[in-house]
Every structure is written in C-alpha cells, then in structure tokens.
Amino acid sequence: MYPLEAKLGALARVRLASLPTAMSPAQRLARSLGIAHLWFKRDDLIGFGFGGNKVRGLEFLLADAIARQADIVVTGAGPQSNHVRATAAAAAFAGIESLAILWGSPPPRTEGNYLLTRMLGGKVRFTGNPDRASVDAEIESVVADMARAGRRPYGIPRGGACALGVAAHILAVYETAAHCAESGIRPDLVLLAAGSGATYAGWLLGVKSLHLPWRVESVTVSRPAVEVRRRVLALGDAAAETLDLPVALSDGDVVVHDGFIGEGYGIASAEGMEAIRLTARTEGIFLDPTYTGKAFAGLAALISRGRVASEDTVIFVHTGGAPALFTARAEVL
C-alpha cells in the first residue's frame, strides 16, 4: 500500500461501492480506432445506486454527514444528474432525507436519472432559472435557512466537487495502478470526461503522487476549457490543503480538450451518440450521452488527428451515466 493511500484510506467512510472496479480490454474497438491497446476503467459497474464514479466521493461525504448528525443532505445539478441520483441513493441507504436543487423548470417527462431520484425518495426543488450557477446559490440559501429552522442540513456542492470528493478519485488511481502492475498494463494515456472537475483533479493528484509516466487528459463536457482548468487547479489546491497532501497541481498538469460539448451540457450530440453506438456494437459497453459519449468522441478525434500515437495504450475512465440513455432526447438520436 502506498503511504498516501493509507492516509486517505483512514478517512471516515461508508462502504457503498464494489471495489476495485473492473478493467475491461476493448481490443476490437482499439483496432477500429487505430491504436494498440484500449482499456475501460469500469466505474459504471461500481455496484450501488445504478453505478457511476460519483459513488466513490459519496462514501466519504456520507460518512462526514453522519458524523455531523445530519438529518438531510442537500445537493443539486440538472434533472439528469448522475451525482443527484447517486446522492439520493446514498441518503436512502443511510436513512437520511435528501433534497436536490435542480436548475430550470420540471422536465416534461419523468425519465432517466430524474425518475430514479424520485424513485429513491429524493425531494426536488427547481430554481426556475436555466443558469446552472443558480443551483449553487440556492444550495447555500436552503442550507442556511434549514439550519436557522433547527434542522441539521449537510450541503454537497454540484458533482461532489470538494476535497473529500477529490480524495476518492486519488484512491481510484491507486486502485488502477495496482491493477496495471499486476496485469502488466503500461498506459500511455488516461482520458476522462471533465464536468465539475473533482474526478480529474483526483486523477492528476494520484498519478503525480505516484510519479507515474501516464498522461492524464480530459475532454470537457460542460464548460469552456479555460474554466475547467481553473476549477481543477482550485480543487487540487483545496484537497492538498484540507487533506495535507504532499503533492500539488500546476497549470502544466491540466490538459483539457474542448469542442465536443455540442449544443450544451446534458444535451446529446451527434458525435457522442455515434461514439455510444460504436462502443456498444464493438464491445457491448454502453456509454452515456452527457459525459462518456462526448468524452469518447473526443478520444476518437484525438486519435484521428494524430494526437494519440498508434502504438499507445489508452485507459478510458468510464464514469457511468447509463440512465441518461433512457430519455426522449437519446431515443431521438
């Protein structure tokens, strides 16, 4: 066990996920893309609340909420948020009430992650404002109002983007490094979707702390690349300070590829849906239209442009999100 792994592993934690998650080879898909080796880190198979890597951070966040004797967990995002759905599942598991602050107005159909959040007993409140930042202000306001009313709310930022969330993804790197060492896998590139930034910050810190020769790059699915870089660096600093980590991120560590968001966050793109179809038909693996489909479209483009060498071994971090496939928007495409 690595020293930092032991330190982070000692943090209070509620075991939700089935870990380690699998590493699946995808050689037919690799050949179709023109690279030597492709592996999927299968956090979609994490085994709790319909899966996804958000469960990793929630193990630590839920433990912190319980330690603070919280009687309600408050978080937020959009109606099809993986994080909101996973948070509702974690709260249900612990017997704690949950409230999700969602931007905009109620959708015309109760489907996908929104359906699962409601099925899990999660309460929802819409901001009436399509600006995603409206969620952040509303979470703070609701938590403050509840505390004044005598409740014990526990606020979680959008996407679980905080120091404890980052710590969980550092541990995911150690898990992956151990698997690679045992199996003789020598990655050249790790690629993942970047949304709130916590997953990417954790992977960068983990790889840097182990002095691994892996390039860790991301494809933004929600924000301009410059904003993603700023968020990732800030989260890296917060995690390093809060958890007293012996490693920090610099601007040169953060590589964010833009151009694959399409019409906007949470809106399926033609390129992303083509990546979903290709992956399903070659490997029987389902990506999602919000995160992994767009990120994989980015990987395919990087390979076609010569940004990834034909002899490279690539790990694609599958962060989950399958419920978004069962929506009207995905069905149309």
ZAMARGU-4260 file (C-alpha; in steps of 0.2 Angstrom, whole numbers, plus 5000, padded with zeros to 4 digits):
<rodrens>
0) 5000/5000/5000 | 5006/5017/4996 | 5009/5029/5011 | 4996/5042/5004 | 4984/5028/5000
5) 4985/5023/5018 | 4982/5040/5024 | 4967/5043/5013 | 4960/5026/5017 | 4960/5030/5035
10) 4947/5044/5032 | 4929/5040/5039 | 4920/5031/5025 | 4903/5022/5022 | 4906/5007/5011
15) 4894/5009/4996 | 4904/5003/4981 | 4910/4986/4975 | 4929/4990/4973 | 4940/4988/4964
20) 4930/4991/4948 | 4935/4981/4933 | 4947/4985/4920 | 4940/4979/4903 | 4950/4977/4887
25) 4942/4984/4872 | 4953/4977/4858 | 4940/4977/4844 | 4936/4995/4847 | 4955/4999/4848
30) 4958/4992/4831 | 4943/5001/4824 | 4951/5017/4831 | 4969/5013/4826 | 4978/5011/4842
35) 4987/4997/4850 | 4978/4994/4866 | 4962/5001/4874 | 4955/4998/4892 | 4940/5004/4901
40) 4940/5008/4919 | 4923/5002/4923 | 4916/5014/4937 | 4899/5011/4928 | 4900/4994/4936
45) 4903/5001/4954 | 4888/4992/4960 | 4877/5004/4970 | 4863/5016/4965 | 4865/5012/4947
50) 4883/5015/4947 | 4895/5028/4942 | 4911/5036/4949 | 4901/5049/4960 | 4898/5034/4972
55) 4917/5035/4976 | 4916/5053/4983 | 4899/5049/4992 | 4907/5036/5003 | 4917/5050/5011
60) 4904/5063/5010 | 4890/5052/5018 | 4902/5047/5032 | 4905/5065/5036 | 4886/5069/5035
65) 4883/5055/5048 | 4897/5061/5059 | 4889/5078/5059 | 4872/5070/5063 | 4864/5077/5048
70) 4846/5074/5046 | 4845/5080/5027 | 4858/5080/5013 | 4856/5095/5001 | 4864/5095/4984
75) 4860/5099/4966 | 4863/5100/4947 | 4852/5096/4932 | 4837/5084/4932 | 4848/5070/4923
80) 4862/5072/4935 | 4872/5056/4940 | 4878/5065/4956 | 4860/5069/4961 | 4854/5051/4958
85) 4868/5044/4967 | 4867/5056/4982 | 4848/5051/4984 | 4853/5033/4984 | 4867/5036/4997
90) 4855/5046/5008 | 4841/5032/5006 | 4854/5019/5011 | 4859/5029/5027 | 4841/5033/5031
95) 4843/5052/5029 | 4832/5064/5019 | 4838/5071/5003 | 4834/5087/4993 | 4840/5090/4976
100) 4841/5108/4970 | 4838/5107/4951 | 4841/5121/4938 | 4827/5127/4927 | 4809/5120/4927
105) 4802/5102/4929 | 4805/5092/4913 | 4790/5086/4903 | 4794/5068/4906 | 4799/5059/4922
110) 4813/5048/4915 | 4832/5043/4917 | 4841/5049/4932 | 4826/5061/4937 | 4815/5046/4938
115) 4827/5036/4948 | 4830/5051/4960 | 4811/5052/4963 | 4810/5033/4965 | 4823/5034/4979
120) 4813/5046/4989 | 4823/5061/4985 | 4814/5078/4986 | 4817/5090/4972 | 4816/5109/4970
125) 4818/5119/4954 | 4826/5136/4954 | 4816/5142/4939 | 4832/5148/4932 | 4841/5139/4917
130) 4858/5146/4923 | 4867/5131/4932 | 4875/5143/4944 | 4858/5146/4951 | 4859/5129/4959
135) 4875/5134/4969 | 4867/5150/4977 | 4851/5140/4981 | 4860/5126/4990 | 4869/5139/5001
140) 4852/5148/5004 | 4842/5132/5008 | 4856/5125/5020 | 4857/5142/5029 | 4838/5143/5031
145) 4836/5125/5037 | 4850/5127/5050 | 4841/5143/5056 | 4825/5132/5057 | 4834/5120/5069
150) 4837/5106/5056 | 4855/5099/5053 | 4857/5100/5034 | 4873/5094/5025 | 4877/5103/5009
155) 4886/5095/4995 | 4892/5105/4980 | 4887/5101/4962 | 4895/5085/4957 | 4903/5082/4974
160) 4916/5094/4969 | 4926/5096/4986 | 4941/5090/4995 | 4933/5074/5000 | 4927/5070/4983
165) 4944/5073/4976 | 4952/5061/4989 | 4940/5047/4982 | 4947/5049/4965 | 4965/5049/4971
170) 4961/5032/4978 | 4954/5027/4961 | 4971/5030/4954 | 4980/5019/4967 | 4967/5005/4963
175) 4971/5007/4944 | 4989/5007/4947 | 4989/4991/4957 | 4979/4983/4943 | 4991/4989/4930
180) 5006/4982/4939 | 4998/4965/4942 | 4992/4964/4924 | 5007/4971/4915 | 4997/4986/4908
185) 5008/5001/4904 | 4996/5015/4900 | 5002/5030/4890 | 4986/5040/4891 | 4972/5041/4903
190) 4957/5050/4896 | 4941/5055/4905 | 4926/5067/4904 | 4928/5083/4914 | 4912/5091/4922
195) 4913/5098/4939 | 4932/5094/4940 | 4934/5084/4955 | 4937/5067/4946 | 4950/5075/4935
200) 4959/5084/4950 | 4959/5067/4959 | 4967/5058/4945 | 4980/5071/4942 | 4985/5071/4960
205) 4985/5052/4961 | 4996/5050/4946 | 5008/5064/4951 | 5009/5057/4969 | 5015/5040/4962
210) 5027/5048/4949 | 5018/5038/4936 | 5023/5041/4917 | 5005/5042/4912 | 4997/5057/4903
215) 4981/5061/4911 | 4970/5072/4900 | 4951/5076/4899 | 4938/5081/4887 | 4926/5095/4894
220) 4908/5091/4893 | 4900/5106/4901 | 4912/5121/4902 | 4925/5131/4892 | 4942/5123/4894
225) 4949/5138/4902 | 4936/5137/4916 | 4938/5118/4918 | 4957/5121/4921 | 4953/5134/4934
230) 4941/5123/4943 | 4953/5108/4943 | 4968/5118/4950 | 4957/5126/4963 | 4950/5109/4968
235) 4968/5102/4968 | 4973/5116/4980 | 4958/5113/4991 | 4962/5095/4993 | 4980/5097/4996
240) 4977/5110/5010 | 4962/5101/5018 | 4969/5084/5017 | 4988/5089/5020 | 4993/5081/5004
245) 5012/5080/4999 | 5008/5085/4981 | 5001/5099/4972 | 4995/5103/4954 | 5002/5116/4942
250) 4995/5123/4927 | 5005/5112/4915 | 4997/5097/4923 | 4980/5101/4917 | 4976/5096/4899
255) 4958/5099/4894 | 4951/5096/4876 | 4937/5107/4870 | 4925/5106/4855 | 4914/5091/4860
260) 4900/5099/4871 | 4888/5101/4856 | 4873/5111/4860 | 4876/5111/4878 | 4879/5102/4894
265) 4866/5087/4896 | 4861/5088/4878 | 4866/5073/4867 | 4877/5077/4852 | 4878/5068/4836
270) 4896/5064/4838 | 4893/5057/4856 | 4879/5046/4850 | 4890/5039/4837 | 4903/5035/4850
275) 4890/5027/4860 | 4884/5016/4845 | 4902/5011/4840 | 4907/5006/4858 | 4891/4996/4860
280) 4892/4987/4844 | 4911/4983/4846 | 4912/4979/4864 | 4894/4978/4872 | 4899/4993/4883
285) 4886/5007/4885 | 4892/5025/4886 | 4881/5039/4891 | 4876/5055/4881 | 4881/5068/4894
290) 4898/5063/4899 | 4907/5047/4892 | 4899/5048/4875 | 4906/5065/4872 | 4922/5061/4880
295) 4925/5046/4869 | 4920/5056/4854 | 4935/5067/4859 | 4946/5052/4861 | 4942/5046/4843
300) 4945/5064/4836 | 4962/5065/4845 | 4967/5048/4838 | 4962/5053/4820 | 4971/5070/4822
305) 4987/5061/4827 | 4987/5067/4845 | 4987/5049/4851 | 5000/5038/4843 | 4995/5021/4835
310) 5006/5012/4847 | 4999/5020/4863 | 4989/5011/4877 | 4974/5021/4882 | 4964/5019/4898
315) 4946/5027/4896 | 4938/5031/4913 | 4920/5025/4911 | 4912/5036/4924 | 4894/5029/4922
320) 4878/5038/4917 | 4868/5024/4908 | 4851/5030/4915 | 4853/5045/4903 | 4851/5033/4888
325) 4833/5030/4893 | 4827/5048/4889 | 4817/5055/4875 | 4832/5065/4869 | 4843/5050/4867
330) 4829/5040/4859 | 4828/5053/4845 | 4846/5052/4841
</rodrens>
